[in-house]
């Protein structure tokens, strides 16, 4: 069945990167680019595990929030209002 409802952007895209030489800024940038390619919207938030958050996140344009429900080396990028 076809629907006439507009496509709704999903809240988050999960991104896994356990490469030790990739900074969090690089991981978020790659995940944000993939989110943009897939959904046509730039994400404004990144959720990360507490142990994966560096002391400074000044170089990351997205808001970075820490939550224990996100696994290690995994981040979730998405759009929050």
N, C-alpha and C positions, 0 to 999 in steps of 0.2 A: 504494500500500500504506500502510495506517495503522500507526502505531507507538504503543506505549504508553510509550515512554521520555519522561521529563520534558524540557521545553524547557530548553536550556542557554543561559545568557546569553553572547553573544559577548564576546570579550576587549575589543575596542575599537570605537569609532565615529569615523570620520574627519570632521573639521569644518574647512571652509575659510572664512577671513574675512580679506581683505586691506585692510579699511577702516582708514585711517591714524588715525582718531580713536577707534577702539575699543581699550580697554586689554586686556591679556592676561586680566585678571580678568573683564572683561565677556565676552570670547570664550569662556573656560572655563565661565562661568556659563550662557551660552546653549547650549553644546554639552552640558553636564551636564544641563540641563533637557530637551533633546531625547533624550538617552540614557535618562533616567528615563521620559519619555513612551513611548518606543519599546519599552523592555525591562523597565520596572517596577522598576529597581534604580538607586540613586544611585551614580555612578562615584566611585572614590576616587583615581584617578590621571590625570594629563594629561601626555602626551608632546609636547614642542615642539622646534622647530629651535633650535640654539644662538644664532642671530642674533635670534630672536624673544623670548628670555627677558629680562625686565626685571631690573634689579639686585635688586629685592625682590619676593618672591612671598608675603609675609606675609598679604595680603588674599585669598588663594586657598585655599579649604578643602581642595582636592584636593592630593595630593602632586604636585609638578611635577618631571618628569625631562627632561633635555636629551638629545637623540639626533640625530645627523646624518642618520639614515635617514628622518626626518620632513621633508617639504618646507617651504619658507618659507611663512609665512602659513597653515600647516596645523597642526592639532593633533589628537591622538588622545586621546579620553577613554575610560576603561574601568575594569574592576574587576580589581585584582590582590590576591592573598592575601598 
